[in-house]
Each structure stands twice: as structure tokens, then as C-alpha cells.
């Protein structure tokens, strides 16, 4: 078995623990993860979250997912080898101003995101933390890549460490916000996140940006109306305290909030941002929506 | 990210069904490796010893966890044999396979408890953290870090739905018995090379033939008609599993009740008790399944009455059990 330095060479540091490297005529991105310095898991061998994450990444083979190609160990360090994305791939795609000039490009990118989510859900894999920071786009080729903790983020902390991040909250679904602390994620939560990203592509700003779960829920209900037992059966049992509901609000007219969107787009957006997770459209159905006719 | 190991077909996405059948070979020792292993008698005995060790060490844990650990072991052996089968090496491998299985399953066990359990003084050996980590890393590398093992349990619910027994008590009875068969047959080297879906289908057919012989033909047809299943493989696997069941009844008859110390019985006991807690109404079926005399009695009773339909069968099973109890007094 070839050692690390025999297999890969021409190392070029990108950031503290990320390198560009080469094998034959192909470039790769290599990430170093230390598996002995974990405070939480110091006494239990290889940390469980690393095994789980890598195990999932190893299963995936999709053009829109940054691919994990190789895993090597060297003493206390783990070396993750990913496909290399050149400078044409820009991180945090919603900060790219070119996005706003081409309406068709938004549709193309949205389709690729939903196609990827449908692919993952078919394999019983949940994203749980989909947000623009995890998405890279190549505007020239119109190819989008979702970095599932491989490229945009390191493995240096378990998922829980990100739970309190403000960025994460913006894309959390109402059913998750209601039960903040007990993380019972499911596929509708991922679809909600895509809906938020869709809205953000249209408005050029985050759809919801409150710094806390209470404020986020208020923003959500301001736009989509306060849920009732009629619109969301079982919501009163899910909602821990009535305080989270706030005073009853009527939904706004999405057509007026998103004037640039055609009726098909409005229909898709409203279905992705349906408050009730059971009624929310699935990723599998979303990719077949009339809005994507011609993509 | 996370995935659900135990209920991959929960929503029965058509894409998910195709996917699991497609990739299950990646999580099974291949046919070639199976033949290679059979040529090495040393590895066969080593495997038997390791399985026994894993069963002992994990007897207090979920049986599915033990199954997963043994799956890792088999894939590890298929990838590379064991050059130095020293006792402490075997124990380290067993401990590491269990540790990895615990980490992959969404288990509720605190890690400290698992660690204490694995280091119990049975063998008098306590491994350092770094030692276990190195062995874990070695096993992970051999398995190419693909630890989401597809096991027969991934397919049981799918086949039960195919047989038209989803959400029926009869389906639960079959599932319990099939799971028991799957657990016990994992030790058998002859099942190496069969895909998990084939093992699941064969175990369900064995269970249905044993518990519901009149419905067996329709169940066989439902599974054979599935485009995901190779009929010939199911027939071969079915025969092997039946042979295993026969040999097991024979050896258990010889051993009698006094063999409660062996790992097999310990695993059985835990399986029964845990299942009894989960499904109170199905305890009778499990009890019958384990006791040979009662099983024979039940079988004779069933052949006597030409009952049709699912629920009447369940009802009759309970009545017969009552009769058996009364006749003993």
C-alpha cells in the first residue's frame, strides 16, 4: 500500500489544514483531520461522527456533490482526499453578483440543488444543514456543487457545535425551530431549506434572518401566516408554549412579495415553504414541478 | 448528515429500493473471497472463534449491533486474512468491530459504558486507547470506510410488504422469526457470498414455511415474482438455511437445557426478552418458535384444521397454545 507522500505530491497549502495536491495529471483537495485531539471522544478511538460522515460521503456519487475520493490515515491524522474545484467555483454562491443578471441561471441552479436533495433522500440521507455557504457554483459552466462537510467545512467539530450558529437558524424549518434542542430532523426540513434558498435567490437577501428561534418563527409567520390546526394538523401539540406562536397573523400575498416570479414559480415556492411538514412538497416531486419545464 | 440503518425503505421510494439492491454487494464478502476463505481452514476456525468472542462481549447490547459487528469482521477477513491469530489480537479485533458497530448505530449507550463493557476482565486484557484506535483505523481502511453495512434486516420489511403482510400481526410474527433465523445463520460460513436480500428472502420463506405452511406457496410466489430477487439464489440459500435449522434443532436436542452458558443461548435469551418487551402480543409466537416439542405440537394441530385467512390463523394459534397448557395440567 502506497504511503501518503508516495501516492500524492506537489502539495500546495490552501488554508491551515487544506492542501491542493496532485497525482499523475489530476489535482485533488486534501483535508487533514486530527482524530486524537477530540476532547469529547479522546478515549474512544476514532470519533463516531467522523466514521459516520465519511461512511456517508463514500456512498455518494453525484455530479452536484463534491466527491470524497480517498481516505488515508497516518498516526493521529486522517487525510481526506476530495475532487479539486478550481477557482471558477465560487463559494457561497448567493454572494456572486452575476447570479442576478440571468433568471434562467437561478432556475438551473435551483433544479440542481433539488435534484441533489432528491438523490440523497432516496438513500435515506438527510442534509440537516443545507445553506448557501455549503454551495459552490461555476457560473461559466452553470454547474453547482454542494459540499457535504467536505470542502466548505472541516470535520474538526461534531455537528452539534454548529447548532447555535446564526447562519444555520435562517434555514431551519418551523417544526425544527419549535422543538429547538431536540433534533428530530426529517426530509421536509431539507426541502424547507431549499425553499429559503430559492427565496433568497429572488430577493438578494436571506428570506428569514432573525437571531433567535422566537424571532425567526415570527418572521416566518409574518410572511406565511400563523399556523392553525386547520393548516397544520397537530401543531398545537408540537408547539411547546403558546408564546412561540405569537398573535395570529394572516399570510401575505406571495405574488406581491415576489413580483419577479411567474405563477409556476410561485406555486413551487409556496409548496416548499408550506408550514406543515407533512403537506410540504418532497424533493422528488419538486424536481418534476412545471416550473422546471425546459431545464 | 445522517441515515437510517434499520428502516431504509420507510417511505418505499422506488429509487431507494433499486439503490439498496444495487449496492448491497459492496457490503458483503464477495463470492470470490468466500471461496478463497473456504480454502483456508485456519481462517474458518479463527472466524468461528471471533464470532463467539463478539457474541460474548456484546451479549448485553442490541442483537442487531452484534450482527453489524460480525458483518464488519467478515468484510475485514475477506479483505485481508489474519496473519497472527494470537489470543490478544483476536480479542482486539473483536473489541474494535463492536466499537465501530456501536458508533455506526444510533445507539443510546453512553460511550463510557460501552468502553467499560468491552474492557471487562473476562480475558484480563485491557487495551489502551491508541491501540484500539489503530485497530479501528486498520479495519476502517480495509472496509474502505464504507460502514453503512446493508444487512438482511434492511430488506425484511420490504419483502413483508411484498407478501401483503404490512401492518398485520402475521407480518410481525414472521418478521420476528425471520430475524431470529438471520441472527443464528450468520455464523454459517455456507451463507457467505449470498447477498443480504437473498438471505432476508430465504429467512422469511423458512419462517413462513414453519409457521404458516398453508400460505407458504403464495408467499413464495410473491417473492419469486419480484424483479429484484434471483429465484435460483433464493432456492439455494433457502436450502442452506433449512439445513442450518435442522442441524440446530438436532444439536439443541442433544444439549438440552443445561447449555445455557454458551454464547448462542445467551444471545437467544436476550433476543427473546427484548422482543417480548417490544411486542407483548407476539410473545406466544416467540416462545413456540424456541421450544421444539411445542413447535411440533403446534404444527400437528395446524395440519388438522383447514383454516383460511390471516386473522383466524393468529386466533387459532393462541387457542392451541391454551389447549397445550391445559393438557399439561
Interface residues (C-beta under 8 A of the other chain):
Chain A: X35 X36 X41 X42 X43 X44 X45 X46 X47 X48 X51 X52 X53 X54 X55 X56 X58 X59 X71 X72 X73 X118 X120 X121 X122 X123 X124 X125 X126 X127 X128 X148 X149 X185 X284
Chain B: X1 X2 X3 X4 X7 X8 X10 X13 X15 X16 X19 X23 X96 X99 X100 X102 X103 X104 X111 X112 X115 X129 X130 X132 X133 X136 X137 X140 X141 X144 X145 X146 X147 X148
